[in-house]
Amino acid sequence: EMWMLGDQVYLARVTPTVGNIDDKTKWEFYAGGHGSAAKWVAGDVSKATPLVEFANHTGCTTMTYFAGIKKYVMSINTAHGQKQTGIFITANDHLWGR
């Protein structure tokens, strides 16, 4: 099976310092909810909730905030067979899509 045929995308965040990157207790993982009700759990990836579920389509995924258009843009590159790939692009006002 190919690694580009994943099922879920998770969201994690950490303040980018040398010490924090290597310290798993500093990482926070999205645990569901939207807007001010969004939940984050520190240091426990097992409590993370998928941001996106798309069976056999979540390969290489990136997300960037574009201040000029005030949108989060997510790109998912996925495989379709041995020689073809597809790219899905979404844009939203919020990280969690709502």
N, C-alpha and C positions, 0 to 999 in steps of 0.2 A: 504494500500500500504506500501511497505517496503522502508525504507530510503536508502537502498543500490541500488535502482533503479533510481538514479538521471540521469540527462541528460547532465550536463556540469561541467567542472572543471575550477575554476578561480585561478589566481596567485596574491598573495599579498606579500609585503615585508615591513619590518620596521627595523631600527637599534635596536637591542635587548637591551634596557635598561628598567628599571622598569617604568620610566616615559613615555617612548615612547609606550610601550605595551598598556597602558591604554588610550593613547591620539589618538583618531581617526584621527586627522589632520596630524599625523606623518606617517600614513600608506599610502603606494603607491600601486596602483592596475594596473595590466597589461591592456593596452587599445589598443592592436593590434600592428601590424608591426613586422619586423624581423631585426635582427642584429642591426646596428647603427640607423635604422629607428624605432626600437621598442619604443612605447610610454607608459609612465607611468603617471597616474593621482594621485595627492595627496588628500587624505581625502574624496574622492567622489566615493564610491563603485558603484553608479548607472552608472558611465561612464566606468566601467570595461568591458572587452571583454573576452569571454570564451577562455581559452587556448586549451581545448579539448571539443568536442561535440560528444557524443556517447549515443544516446537515450536509456534509461533504463539500462545503464551499468556503471554509474559513482558513485560507492559507496565510500568506504574508499580509498582515494588516497594519496600517498606520493611520493615525488621526492627528490632525493639526488644526489649531484655531487660527482663522484668518480674520484679523481685526478689521480690515477694510470692508468686509461684507458681514461681519459679526456672526460668523457661522463656524461650527466645527465640521470639518470635512474628513470623512473616513474613506479610505481606499482599501478594498479587499481584492487581492490577486489570488486566483484559484486555478487549479488545473482542470482541464476537460480532456481526459485521455492522456496519452504519453507525449504528444507534441503540441497540444493546444493549451492556451491559458485564457482566462477571462478576467476582466477587471470590473468590479462593482464599485460605484462611487455614491456616497450619500452625503447630504449636507443638512445640518440642523442647528437650531439655536442652542441646544443643550447637549452635553456629553451623552446622555442616556436616550436621546432621540425623541423626547416629548416636551 
